[in-house]
């Protein structure tokens, strides 16, 4: 259960227990002072009284003793006296209690002293000292402790309610508190997750109360600012390096091309190779810049309704000849009417990159599969091949720029295709993942589904 | 043809101007945006080659200004920004073509040619032909020597672009832009693959091939003498 695993809930649970324990301690103390101590006092009073009476009447059952017993008065505001005197044979000599138990050696008894006087049945409790006198007679002498009994009962009742209530409120408070704290932590958590998924502009909301969580959030936000700043400057540096180098490269290309046109045909091969090399480097820079560009405008990419089915069919058609060249089984199953919100040029380029990879990595005579369909809220595209695949621990790395898998070094490429795919995926708030195609890899791209609202999407979008 | 070249990079400008002059065009050069705009509005040119980023007045501003005042001179934008979106934005703003630096001169020349002879919309033909090849644009039918040839829609479009530019070189990137309705950067020789299929259907059974490869640049459809 999630609640139980939450630290704040466990803390409040502990707190509720401590609270209940201190409540119990308090009640116990009250019991000692208000019930136990008076009871002891009554006991010692009874003991002293019995001693006094027996001393004055000779420590044996006698009419004098009976008289003294019957003559005991209830002191004003005090406790009603009770007694029973039995002869050695068990005859009642005198009594003002209705019943008594058999002698069993216990010195202190509590006996019900139900009396019926002036039409009222009063149900009292008496504390009684049970004493066997030296002559074999049995003296029970005691006092009314109904007030103490009632107090004890009230106390027990109160303890029951207090403890139950305390635990209940403790639990309730715990749940509420862990909710409140949990919400704050969850907001930090979800922000962190969004940041991890690539949205570096995300910040943790603060409540403005300046509490611990606000301070934590502020610290984390400062940290995020710093990370974002660092990443942006790295990106800026690499982008401006690419950009700054592009212009001299363009001139180099122009010079070489001009040279190429003016030299004797025998030397042209070298010049042409140089031009081709320059073009390759420029292509590389362009690829880096293109990724940087989409990344920098990820929140402001021109979006429109895109007929994804048509786009995928176009892409499949475009790569058909490449697949044919490698003698691949090229299977295309695209559900009609798929529609997403996006930039069709970026989407096309990204789908093209994935397809290009699939065809590149599939072995001659192998297969490539394009499947696309939709569920209630998303459009899924799968592109699978039976090539080398991507080891599970490398799957996140392949989105990094210039990352090429060690086992695929003989396949030409720059290691930028999937980096571009990833920035397009992010710009579309979509998800991409890799699955095993055994052998090979299946790329799964999940996009937000869009309903055709005003007829089919316009082709001009994007 | 009178061409205005607005480009601040001295070397690129010299390279382009030299090449265009060699092709037989008359080229005027401007090194900054302000004088470029003045030249473009005061003189009458057949084509303007305009750099996207210029000191003074930006290339995009010149383009928008010219289009706003009703100047319809074809404009070929040059840009150092190799960005798909940039291209789309440029074309939307009224540029007739968009070329990113660096480019092979042959690429620029092919595009200049295509722009110069761009037919006006009013004279849109319903039929195109070269030698014994006939294309019925309305019926989407292709015949060579009265024999019907089945083409896929993409192959049809490819052939159409070639024939519309008959005797002129069409570069691979021009074909990509015109035949596929996506602006993107193919990593493989996709145009060549489609072209080889098209050539099989158009030329294989006939003694005189019509489609020719122009090495390092693209393709041309013409009748070989």
Contacts between the chains, C-beta under 8 A, distances in Angstrom:
chain1	res1	chain2	res2	distance
A	243	B	80	7.7
A	246	B	80	6.3
A	246	B	82	7.9
A	246	B	101	7.8
A	247	B	9	7.4
A	247	B	80	6.3
A	247	B	101	8.0
A	249	B	102	6.8
A	250	B	12	6.9
A	250	B	80	7.0
A	250	B	101	4.6
A	250	B	102	3.5
A	251	B	9	7.5
A	251	B	11	5.1
A	251	B	12	6.9
A	251	B	102	7.8
A	253	B	102	4.0
A	253	B	104	7.9
A	254	B	11	6.4
A	254	B	12	6.0
A	254	B	15	4.4
A	254	B	102	6.2
A	254	B	105	7.9
A	255	B	11	7.4
A	255	B	15	7.7
A	257	B	15	7.7
A	257	B	104	5.8
A	257	B	105	5.8
A	258	B	15	5.9
A	258	B	18	7.6
A	258	B	105	7.8
A	261	B	105	7.7
A	272	B	216	7.4
A	275	B	104	7.7
A	278	B	102	7.7
A	279	B	102	7.8
A	282	B	102	5.9
A	286	B	82	4.2
A	286	B	100	7.9
A	286	B	185	7.3
A	287	B	185	7.8
A	289	B	81	8.0
A	289	B	82	6.3
A	289	B	83	7.4
A	290	B	82	6.8
A	290	B	83	6.4
A	290	B	84	7.2
A	290	B	185	7.6
A	293	B	83	5.2
A	293	B	85	7.5
A	297	B	85	7.9
A	301	B	85	7.8
A	302	B	85	6.5
A	302	B	88	7.7
A	314	B	180	7.1
A	314	B	181	7.7
A	314	B	182	7.1
A	317	B	152	7.9
A	317	B	154	6.3
A	318	B	180	6.7
A	318	B	186	7.8
A	318	B	190	5.8
A	319	B	190	7.5
A	321	B	190	7.2
A	321	B	193	3.6
A	321	B	194	6.2
A	321	B	196	7.9
A	321	B	197	6.5
A	322	B	188	5.7
A	322	B	190	7.0
A	322	B	193	6.3
A	325	B	193	6.8
A	343	B	85	7.7
A	344	B	182	6.7
A	345	B	84	4.9
A	345	B	85	7.2
A	345	B	88	6.7
A	345	B	182	5.6
A	345	B	183	5.0
A	345	B	184	6.0
A	346	B	84	7.1
A	348	B	182	4.3
A	348	B	184	5.5
A	349	B	84	6.9
A	349	B	182	7.6
A	349	B	184	4.2
A	349	B	185	6.8
A	352	B	184	6.2
A	352	B	186	6.9
A	352	B	187	7.8
A	353	B	187	7.4
A	356	B	187	5.4
A	356	B	188	6.3
A	417	B	187	7.0
A	459	B	181	6.5
A	462	B	88	7.1
